[in-house]
Amino acid sequence: MSIPAVMPLEAELRRHLQRIGPLSVSKYMELCLTHPEHGYYTTRTPIGAGGDFTTAPEISQMFGELIGLWAAAVWRGIGSENLRLIELGPGRGAMMVDLLRAAKVVPDFRAALVLHLVEISPALERVQREALSGTEVPVSWHHSLDDVPDGPLILLANEFIDALPVHQAVMCADGWHERVVKLGKDGALHFSIHRDPNPLFEELLQSRIRNVKVGDVFEWRDDNIALEISRRVVKSQGAALVIDYGHLATAIGDTLQAVSRHGFADPLVAPGLIDLTAHVDFQALAEAAEGMGARVHGPVEQGEFLRRLGIEQRALALKRGLSPARAASIDAALARLTDANPTGMGRIIKCIAFSSPGLEWLPGFN
């Protein structure tokens, strides 16, 4: 990728920093990813071998198929003849295409579906429309979950929340300071901290973390998306499945990272042209959901979740009658999705679900 000396978004950021001062990490991340003209997700289709990163649905059809059968089983518990199937950040549409194909084995479920895809990227929306052009299921696109009508629902969010802006605070000798991005004397973007400690951080964080030391970084997201998802599943009957990179318990650490061409990059270089993510705090998600009255299922590691749904059996079925080379590619995809090494997708990606109180059991979480 050829990068000009000063990209349009970087020039805009520099002007802001010179006139107004530092940006919070959260605001910097928001501008880099969703700026209406120069944001990463508003200007490109970054997913897949030719992009910057690959998600589970792009690795194998097995992922979307199993999520489809999961949704069909949950639908039986909801018992609605008109179900809103919502996906947040549908990527290239691969998961939904595979889901709908698997749903054909449960015709009543497929007939009950109305799809609602929440996507902010015009480029990705075009790809999704092409991928789903042959489906007979009604599809609507929205720029926000707020635009999706209420009603019985199943919501899916695969590698969505990790791309939402994250706040960071740094523990200093005089308390917690917000981490910011500023313009250095060398003219480059740098991480720094706000000059004054914020007593609100002390109140926010003291109940969540213990034994902190100077230099520790704590991250958190606004609870808006978790609260809205939970409100919907409680009010309208339904369930939500969140699959993402993250940690099971609130933890100290800087997880903000940038990805370009399937490798790590400097998050302050080429703003708007590289992906920015940060790990999801699953404990915070669960607490927000429980606060809204939702039932929480999990979290569990992705590898265990997929095995409980039958991914190994599905792989065997797909390999039947294939050449050794094609069978080996299915084995490789299975291994990648369920890899239990410390940094493997099967372990570092977690799955959690929220449901209306009456749904006591969800597949993959028992």
C-alpha positions as a Markdown table, in Angstrom:
| # | Residue | x | y | z |
|---|---|---|---|---|
| 1 | Met | 0.0 | 0.0 | 0.0 |
| 2 | Ser | 1.4 | 3.3 | -1.1 |
| 3 | Ile | 0.9 | 5.9 | 1.7 |
| 4 | Pro | 1.2 | 9.7 | 0.8 |
| 5 | Ala | 3.5 | 11.8 | 3.0 |
| 6 | Val | 0.5 | 13.4 | 4.9 |
| 7 | Met | -2.8 | 11.6 | 4.5 |
| 8 | Pro | -6.0 | 13.7 | 4.5 |
| 9 | Leu | -7.2 | 12.5 | 7.9 |
| 10 | Glu | -3.7 | 13.1 | 9.4 |
| 11 | Ala | -3.7 | 16.6 | 8.1 |
| 12 | Glu | -7.1 | 17.2 | 9.7 |
| 13 | Leu | -5.9 | 15.7 | 13.0 |
| 14 | Arg | -2.8 | 17.9 | 13.0 |
| 15 | Arg | -4.9 | 21.0 | 12.5 |
| 16 | His | -7.2 | 20.0 | 15.4 |
| 17 | Leu | -4.3 | 19.2 | 17.7 |
| 18 | Gln | -2.6 | 22.6 | 16.9 |
| 19 | Arg | -5.8 | 24.6 | 17.4 |
| 20 | Ile | -7.6 | 22.8 | 20.2 |
| 21 | Gly | -5.1 | 20.4 | 21.9 |
| 22 | Pro | -4.8 | 16.7 | 22.6 |
| 23 | Leu | -7.5 | 14.1 | 21.7 |
| 24 | Ser | -8.5 | 11.3 | 24.0 |
| 25 | Val | -7.6 | 7.9 | 22.7 |
| 26 | Ser | -11.3 | 7.2 | 22.3 |
| 27 | Lys | -11.9 | 10.2 | 20.1 |
| 28 | Tyr | -8.8 | 9.5 | 18.1 |
| 29 | Met | -9.9 | 5.9 | 17.5 |
| 30 | Glu | -13.4 | 7.1 | 16.5 |
| 31 | Leu | -12.1 | 9.6 | 14.0 |
| 32 | Cys | -9.7 | 7.1 | 12.5 |
| 33 | Leu | -12.3 | 4.4 | 12.0 |
| 34 | Thr | -15.5 | 6.3 | 11.2 |
| 35 | His | -14.7 | 9.8 | 10.0 |
| 36 | Pro | -17.4 | 10.4 | 7.3 |
| 37 | Glu | -14.8 | 11.2 | 4.5 |
| 38 | His | -11.5 | 9.7 | 5.5 |
| 39 | Gly | -12.3 | 7.0 | 8.1 |
| 40 | Tyr | -11.0 | 3.5 | 7.7 |
| 41 | Tyr | -14.4 | 1.7 | 7.7 |
| 42 | Thr | -16.1 | 4.4 | 5.6 |
| 43 | Thr | -13.6 | 4.2 | 2.7 |
| 44 | Arg | -12.6 | 0.6 | 2.2 |
| 45 | Thr | -13.3 | -3.1 | 2.3 |
| 46 | Pro | -10.5 | -4.3 | 4.6 |
| 47 | Ile | -11.5 | -7.9 | 5.2 |
| 48 | Gly | -10.1 | -11.0 | 3.5 |
| 49 | Ala | -6.8 | -12.2 | 1.9 |
| 50 | Gly | -6.5 | -8.9 | -0.1 |
| 51 | Gly | -7.3 | -6.7 | 2.9 |
| 52 | Asp | -5.8 | -6.1 | 6.3 |
| 53 | Phe | -7.3 | -8.9 | 8.4 |
| 54 | Thr | -9.4 | -12.1 | 8.1 |
| 55 | Thr | -12.4 | -12.9 | 10.3 |
| 56 | Ala | -13.7 | -16.4 | 11.2 |
| 57 | Pro | -16.5 | -16.4 | 8.5 |
| 58 | Glu | -13.8 | -15.8 | 5.8 |
| 59 | Ile | -11.7 | -18.7 | 7.1 |
| 60 | Ser | -14.4 | -21.4 | 6.7 |
| 61 | Gln | -18.1 | -21.8 | 5.8 |
| 62 | Met | -18.4 | -23.9 | 8.9 |
| 63 | Phe | -18.4 | -20.9 | 11.2 |
| 64 | Gly | -21.5 | -19.2 | 9.6 |
| 65 | Glu | -23.3 | -22.6 | 9.2 |
| 66 | Leu | -22.9 | -23.3 | 12.9 |
| 67 | Ile | -24.1 | -19.9 | 13.9 |
| 68 | Gly | -27.1 | -20.4 | 11.6 |
| 69 | Leu | -28.0 | -23.6 | 13.4 |
| 70 | Trp | -27.4 | -21.9 | 16.8 |
| 71 | Ala | -29.8 | -19.2 | 15.8 |
| 72 | Ala | -32.4 | -21.7 | 14.6 |
| 73 | Ala | -32.3 | -23.5 | 17.9 |
| 74 | Val | -32.6 | -20.3 | 19.8 |
| 75 | Trp | -35.6 | -19.3 | 17.7 |
| 76 | Arg | -37.5 | -22.4 | 18.8 |
| 77 | Gly | -37.2 | -21.1 | 22.3 |
| 78 | Ile | -38.4 | -17.7 | 21.4 |
| 79 | Gly | -41.4 | -19.0 | 19.4 |
| 80 | Ser | -42.0 | -16.0 | 17.2 |
| 81 | Glu | -43.4 | -16.2 | 13.7 |
| 82 | Asn | -41.7 | -12.9 | 12.8 |
| 83 | Leu | -38.0 | -12.7 | 13.9 |
| 84 | Arg | -35.6 | -9.8 | 13.4 |
| 85 | Leu | -32.2 | -11.4 | 12.7 |
| 86 | Ile | -29.8 | -8.5 | 13.3 |
| 87 | Glu | -26.1 | -8.5 | 12.5 |
| 88 | Leu | -23.8 | -5.7 | 13.7 |
| 89 | Gly | -20.9 | -5.1 | 11.3 |
| 90 | Pro | -21.6 | -7.8 | 8.8 |
| 91 | Gly | -18.2 | -7.5 | 7.0 |
| 92 | Arg | -18.4 | -8.9 | 3.5 |
| 93 | Gly | -21.6 | -10.8 | 4.3 |
| 94 | Ala | -20.0 | -14.2 | 4.4 |
| 95 | Met | -21.4 | -15.2 | 7.8 |
| 96 | Met | -24.9 | -14.3 | 6.8 |
| 97 | Val | -24.7 | -16.1 | 3.5 |
| 98 | Asp | -23.5 | -19.3 | 5.2 |
| 99 | Leu | -26.1 | -18.9 | 8.0 |
| 100 | Leu | -29.0 | -18.6 | 5.5 |
| 101 | Arg | -27.7 | -21.7 | 3.6 |
| 102 | Ala | -27.6 | -23.7 | 6.8 |
| 103 | Ala | -31.1 | -22.3 | 7.8 |
| 104 | Lys | -32.6 | -24.2 | 4.8 |
| 105 | Val | -32.7 | -27.3 | 7.0 |
| 106 | Val | -35.1 | -25.5 | 9.3 |
| 107 | Pro | -37.6 | -24.1 | 6.8 |
| 108 | Asp | -40.0 | -22.6 | 9.4 |
| 109 | Phe | -37.0 | -20.7 | 10.9 |
| 110 | Arg | -35.9 | -19.3 | 7.6 |
| 111 | Ala | -39.5 | -18.3 | 6.7 |
| 112 | Ala | -39.8 | -16.3 | 9.9 |
| 113 | Leu | -36.6 | -14.2 | 9.2 |
| 114 | Val | -36.3 | -10.6 | 8.3 |
| 115 | Leu | -32.7 | -9.5 | 8.1 |
| 116 | His | -31.5 | -6.2 | 9.6 |
| 117 | Leu | -27.8 | -5.4 | 8.8 |
| 118 | Val | -26.2 | -2.5 | 10.7 |
| 119 | Glu | -23.3 | -1.1 | 8.7 |
| 120 | Ile | -21.6 | 2.3 | 8.6 |
| 121 | Ser | -19.4 | 1.6 | 5.6 |
| 122 | Pro | -20.9 | 2.4 | 2.2 |
| 123 | Ala | -18.1 | 0.3 | 0.6 |
| 124 | Leu | -18.9 | -2.8 | 2.7 |
| 125 | Glu | -22.6 | -2.3 | 2.3 |
| 126 | Arg | -22.2 | -2.6 | -1.5 |
| 127 | Val | -20.3 | -5.9 | -1.0 |
| 128 | Gln | -23.0 | -7.2 | 1.4 |
| 129 | Arg | -25.8 | -6.3 | -1.1 |
| 130 | Glu | -24.0 | -8.2 | -3.8 |
| 131 | Ala | -23.4 | -11.2 | -1.6 |
| 132 | Leu | -27.1 | -11.3 | -0.5 |
| 133 | Ser | -28.6 | -10.4 | -3.8 |
| 134 | Gly | -30.0 | -13.9 | -4.4 |
| 135 | Thr | -31.6 | -14.4 | -1.0 |
| 136 | Glu | -35.4 | -14.6 | -0.7 |
| 137 | Val | -35.3 | -13.3 | 2.9 |
| 138 | Pro | -36.2 | -9.6 | 3.2 |
| 139 | Val | -33.1 | -7.5 | 4.0 |
| 140 | Ser | -32.8 | -3.9 | 5.3 |
| 141 | Trp | -29.6 | -1.9 | 6.0 |
| 142 | His | -29.2 | 0.6 | 8.8 |
| 143 | His | -26.4 | 2.9 | 10.0 |
| 144 | Ser | -27.3 | 2.4 | 13.7 |
| 145 | Leu | -28.9 | -0.3 | 15.9 |
| 146 | Asp | -31.3 | 2.5 | 17.0 |
| 147 | Asp | -32.8 | 2.4 | 13.5 |
| 148 | Val | -33.8 | -1.2 | 13.7 |
| 149 | Pro | -37.5 | -1.6 | 14.8 |
| 150 | Asp | -38.2 | -3.4 | 18.1 |
| 151 | Gly | -39.6 | -6.9 | 18.1 |
| 152 | Pro | -38.5 | -10.5 | 18.8 |
| 153 | Leu | -34.9 | -10.8 | 17.7 |
| 154 | Ile | -31.6 | -12.6 | 17.5 |
| 155 | Leu | -28.6 | -10.3 | 17.3 |
| 156 | Leu | -25.2 | -11.4 | 16.1 |
| 157 | Ala | -22.0 | -9.4 | 16.6 |
| 158 | Asn | -18.8 | -11.1 | 15.4 |
| 159 | Glu | -15.6 | -9.1 | 15.8 |
| 160 | Phe | -17.6 | -5.9 | 16.1 |
| 161 | Ile | -17.2 | -4.5 | 19.6 |
| 162 | Asp | -13.4 | -4.7 | 19.5 |
| 163 | Ala | -13.6 | -1.9 | 16.8 |
| 164 | Leu | -15.6 | 0.4 | 19.0 |
| 165 | Pro | -13.6 | 3.3 | 20.6 |
| 166 | Val | -11.9 | 2.5 | 23.8 |
| 167 | His | -11.0 | 4.9 | 26.6 |
| 168 | Gln | -7.6 | 4.6 | 28.4 |
| 169 | Ala | -6.4 | 5.9 | 31.7 |
| 170 | Val | -2.9 | 5.8 | 33.1 |
| 171 | Met | -2.1 | 5.4 | 36.8 |
| 172 | Cys | 0.4 | 8.1 | 37.9 |
| 173 | Ala | 1.7 | 9.1 | 41.3 |
| 174 | Asp | -1.1 | 11.6 | 41.7 |
| 175 | Gly | -3.9 | 9.5 | 40.4 |
| 176 | Trp | -5.5 | 8.4 | 37.1 |
| 177 | His | -4.8 | 10.5 | 34.0 |
| 178 | Glu | -6.6 | 10.1 | 30.7 |
| 179 | Arg | -4.4 | 8.9 | 27.9 |
| 180 | Val | -4.4 | 11.3 | 24.9 |
| 181 | Val | -2.9 | 11.7 | 21.5 |
| 182 | Lys | -0.9 | 15.0 | 21.0 |
| 183 | Leu | 1.3 | 16.6 | 18.5 |
| 184 | Gly | 5.0 | 16.3 | 19.5 |
| 185 | Lys | 7.7 | 18.9 | 19.1 |
| 186 | Asp | 9.0 | 16.8 | 16.2 |
| 187 | Gly | 5.7 | 17.3 | 14.4 |
| 188 | Ala | 4.6 | 13.6 | 14.8 |
| 189 | Leu | 1.7 | 12.2 | 16.7 |
| 190 | His | 2.5 | 10.8 | 20.1 |
| 191 | Phe | 0.7 | 9.2 | 23.1 |
| 192 | Ser | 0.7 | 11.3 | 26.2 |
| 193 | Ile | -1.5 | 11.9 | 29.3 |
| 194 | His | -3.7 | 14.7 | 30.3 |
| 195 | Arg | -1.9 | 17.1 | 32.5 |
| 196 | Asp | -4.4 | 16.9 | 35.4 |
| 197 | Pro | -5.7 | 13.7 | 37.1 |
| 198 | Asn | -9.4 | 13.0 | 36.8 |
| 199 | Pro | -11.1 | 12.1 | 40.1 |
| 200 | Leu | -14.0 | 10.6 | 38.2 |
| 201 | Phe | -11.6 | 7.9 | 37.0 |
| 202 | Glu | -10.7 | 7.1 | 40.5 |
| 203 | Glu | -14.3 | 6.6 | 41.4 |
| 204 | Leu | -15.0 | 4.6 | 38.2 |
| 205 | Leu | -12.1 | 2.3 | 38.5 |
| 206 | Gln | -11.6 | 1.7 | 42.2 |
| 207 | Ser | -14.5 | -0.7 | 42.4 |
| 208 | Arg | -13.2 | -2.7 | 39.4 |
| 209 | Ile | -9.5 | -3.1 | 39.8 |
| 210 | Arg | -7.1 | -3.6 | 42.7 |
| 211 | Asn | -3.4 | -3.5 | 43.4 |
| 212 | Val | -2.6 | -1.1 | 40.6 |
| 213 | Lys | 0.9 | 0.5 | 40.2 |
| 214 | Val | 2.2 | 3.6 | 38.6 |
| 215 | Gly | 2.3 | 3.1 | 34.8 |
| 216 | Asp | -0.7 | 0.7 | 34.6 |
| 217 | Val | -3.2 | 1.3 | 31.8 |
| 218 | Phe | -6.9 | 0.6 | 32.2 |
| 219 | Glu | -9.3 | 0.5 | 29.3 |
| 220 | Trp | -13.0 | 0.7 | 29.1 |
| 221 | Arg | -15.8 | 1.4 | 26.6 |
| 222 | Asp | -19.0 | 3.2 | 27.0 |
| 223 | Asp | -21.8 | 0.8 | 27.9 |
| 224 | Asn | -24.2 | 2.2 | 25.3 |
| 225 | Ile | -24.1 | -0.8 | 22.8 |
| 226 | Ala | -24.3 | -3.4 | 25.6 |
| 227 | Leu | -27.2 | -1.6 | 27.3 |
| 228 | Glu | -29.1 | -1.2 | 24.0 |
| 229 | Ile | -28.6 | -4.9 | 23.1 |
| 230 | Ser | -29.7 | -6.0 | 26.5 |
| 231 | Arg | -32.7 | -3.6 | 26.5 |
| 232 | Arg | -33.9 | -5.2 | 23.3 |
| 233 | Val | -33.6 | -8.8 | 24.3 |
| 234 | Val | -35.4 | -8.2 | 27.6 |
| 235 | Lys | -38.2 | -6.0 | 26.2 |
| 236 | Ser | -38.8 | -7.7 | 22.9 |
| 237 | Gln | -37.9 | -11.3 | 23.7 |
| 238 | Gly | -34.8 | -12.8 | 22.1 |
| 239 | Ala | -31.1 | -13.3 | 22.4 |
| 240 | Ala | -27.8 | -11.8 | 21.3 |
| 241 | Leu | -24.5 | -13.6 | 20.6 |
| 242 | Val | -21.2 | -11.6 | 20.9 |
| 243 | Ile | -18.0 | -13.2 | 19.6 |
| 244 | Asp | -14.8 | -11.1 | 19.9 |
| 245 | Tyr | -11.2 | -10.8 | 21.0 |
| 246 | Gly | -11.0 | -10.1 | 24.7 |
| 247 | His | -10.5 | -11.1 | 28.3 |
| 248 | Leu | -12.9 | -12.9 | 30.7 |
| 249 | Ala | -12.2 | -10.6 | 33.7 |
| 250 | Thr | -11.5 | -6.9 | 34.0 |
| 251 | Ala | -7.8 | -6.6 | 33.5 |
| 252 | Ile | -5.0 | -4.0 | 33.5 |
| 253 | Gly | -3.2 | -3.5 | 30.2 |
| 254 | Asp | -2.9 | -1.6 | 27.0 |
| 255 | Thr | -4.5 | -3.7 | 24.2 |
| 256 | Leu | -4.9 | -1.0 | 21.6 |
| 257 | Gln | -3.4 | -2.3 | 18.4 |
| 258 | Ala | -3.2 | -1.4 | 14.7 |
| 259 | Val | -3.3 | -3.9 | 11.8 |
| 260 | Ser | -2.3 | -3.5 | 8.2 |
| 261 | Arg | -1.8 | -6.2 | 5.5 |
| 262 | His | -2.3 | -8.9 | 8.1 |
| 263 | Gly | 0.5 | -7.6 | 10.3 |
| 264 | Phe | 0.8 | -5.2 | 13.3 |
| 265 | Ala | 1.4 | -1.5 | 12.7 |
| 266 | Asp | 2.0 | 1.6 | 14.7 |
| 267 | Pro | -1.5 | 3.0 | 15.7 |
| 268 | Leu | -0.3 | 6.6 | 15.2 |
| 269 | Val | 1.0 | 6.1 | 11.7 |
| 270 | Ala | -1.3 | 6.4 | 8.7 |
| 271 | Pro | -4.5 | 7.3 | 10.6 |
| 272 | Gly | -7.6 | 6.3 | 8.6 |
| 273 | Leu | -5.6 | 3.8 | 6.5 |
| 274 | Ile | -5.1 | 1.1 | 9.1 |
| 275 | Asp | -7.4 | -0.8 | 11.4 |
| 276 | Leu | -7.5 | 0.0 | 15.1 |
| 277 | Thr | -8.9 | -2.4 | 17.7 |
| 278 | Ala | -8.8 | -3.1 | 21.5 |
| 279 | His | -9.7 | -6.2 | 23.4 |
| 280 | Val | -13.2 | -6.5 | 24.8 |
| 281 | Asp | -13.8 | -6.6 | 28.6 |
| 282 | Phe | -16.4 | -9.4 | 28.8 |
| 283 | Gln | -16.9 | -8.9 | 32.5 |
| 284 | Ala | -18.0 | -5.3 | 31.8 |
| 285 | Leu | -20.4 | -6.6 | 29.0 |
| 286 | Ala | -21.9 | -9.1 | 31.4 |
| 287 | Glu | -22.4 | -6.6 | 34.2 |
| 288 | Ala | -24.1 | -4.1 | 31.8 |
| 289 | Ala | -26.4 | -6.9 | 30.5 |
| 290 | Glu | -27.3 | -8.1 | 34.0 |
| 291 | Gly | -28.0 | -4.5 | 35.0 |
| 292 | Met | -30.7 | -4.3 | 32.3 |
| 293 | Gly | -32.3 | -7.6 | 33.5 |
| 294 | Ala | -30.9 | -9.9 | 30.8 |
| 295 | Arg | -29.8 | -13.4 | 31.4 |
| 296 | Val | -26.0 | -13.9 | 30.7 |
| 297 | His | -24.7 | -17.0 | 29.2 |
| 298 | Gly | -20.9 | -17.6 | 29.2 |
| 299 | Pro | -18.4 | -16.3 | 28.3 |
| 300 | Val | -16.6 | -19.4 | 26.8 |
| 301 | Glu | -13.7 | -19.6 | 24.5 |
| 302 | Gln | -14.5 | -19.8 | 20.8 |
| 303 | Gly | -12.8 | -23.1 | 20.3 |
| 304 | Glu | -14.9 | -24.7 | 23.0 |
| 305 | Phe | -18.1 | -23.0 | 21.8 |
| 306 | Leu | -17.6 | -24.3 | 18.2 |
| 307 | Arg | -16.8 | -27.8 | 19.4 |
| 308 | Arg | -20.0 | -27.8 | 21.4 |
| 309 | Leu | -21.9 | -26.8 | 18.3 |
| 310 | Gly | -20.4 | -29.7 | 16.4 |
| 311 | Ile | -17.7 | -28.1 | 14.2 |
| 312 | Glu | -15.6 | -31.3 | 14.3 |
| 313 | Gln | -18.6 | -33.4 | 13.0 |
| 314 | Arg | -19.3 | -30.7 | 10.3 |
| 315 | Ala | -15.7 | -30.9 | 9.2 |
| 316 | Leu | -15.9 | -34.6 | 8.8 |
| 317 | Ala | -19.0 | -34.3 | 6.7 |
| 318 | Leu | -17.5 | -31.7 | 4.5 |
| 319 | Lys | -14.4 | -33.8 | 3.9 |
| 320 | Arg | -16.3 | -36.8 | 2.8 |
| 321 | Gly | -15.4 | -37.7 | -0.8 |
| 322 | Leu | -12.9 | -34.8 | -1.2 |
| 323 | Ser | -9.4 | -35.0 | -2.5 |
| 324 | Pro | -6.6 | -35.1 | 0.1 |
| 325 | Ala | -5.6 | -31.5 | -0.7 |
| 326 | Arg | -9.1 | -30.1 | -0.2 |
| 327 | Ala | -9.7 | -32.2 | 2.9 |
| 328 | Ala | -6.4 | -30.8 | 4.3 |
| 329 | Ser | -7.7 | -27.2 | 3.8 |
| 330 | Ile | -10.8 | -28.0 | 5.9 |
| 331 | Asp | -8.6 | -29.5 | 8.6 |
| 332 | Ala | -6.5 | -26.3 | 8.5 |
| 333 | Ala | -9.5 | -24.1 | 8.9 |
| 334 | Leu | -10.8 | -26.2 | 11.7 |
| 335 | Ala | -7.5 | -26.0 | 13.5 |
| 336 | Arg | -7.3 | -22.2 | 13.0 |
| 337 | Leu | -10.8 | -21.6 | 14.3 |
| 338 | Thr | -10.3 | -23.8 | 17.4 |
| 339 | Asp | -6.6 | -23.2 | 18.1 |
| 340 | Ala | -6.2 | -23.4 | 21.9 |
| 341 | Asn | -2.7 | -21.8 | 22.0 |
| 342 | Pro | -2.5 | -18.7 | 24.1 |
| 343 | Thr | -2.8 | -16.4 | 21.0 |
| 344 | Gly | -4.9 | -18.8 | 18.9 |
| 345 | Met | -8.4 | -17.8 | 17.7 |
| 346 | Gly | -9.9 | -20.7 | 19.6 |
| 347 | Arg | -8.7 | -19.2 | 22.9 |
| 348 | Ile | -8.3 | -15.5 | 22.6 |
| 349 | Ile | -11.7 | -15.0 | 21.0 |
| 350 | Lys | -14.6 | -15.4 | 23.5 |
| 351 | Cys | -18.3 | -16.0 | 23.1 |
| 352 | Ile | -21.0 | -14.5 | 25.3 |
| 353 | Ala | -24.8 | -14.4 | 24.9 |
| 354 | Phe | -27.5 | -12.3 | 26.5 |
| 355 | Ser | -31.2 | -13.4 | 26.5 |
| 356 | Ser | -34.6 | -12.5 | 27.8 |
| 357 | Pro | -35.0 | -14.1 | 31.3 |
| 358 | Gly | -37.3 | -16.8 | 30.0 |
| 359 | Leu | -34.5 | -18.3 | 27.8 |
| 360 | Glu | -32.7 | -20.4 | 30.4 |
| 361 | Trp | -30.6 | -22.5 | 27.9 |
| 362 | Leu | -28.7 | -21.5 | 24.8 |
| 363 | Pro | -26.7 | -23.9 | 22.6 |
| 364 | Gly | -22.9 | -23.9 | 23.2 |
| 365 | Phe | -23.1 | -22.5 | 26.7 |
| 366 | Asn | -23.8 | -25.6 | 28.8 |
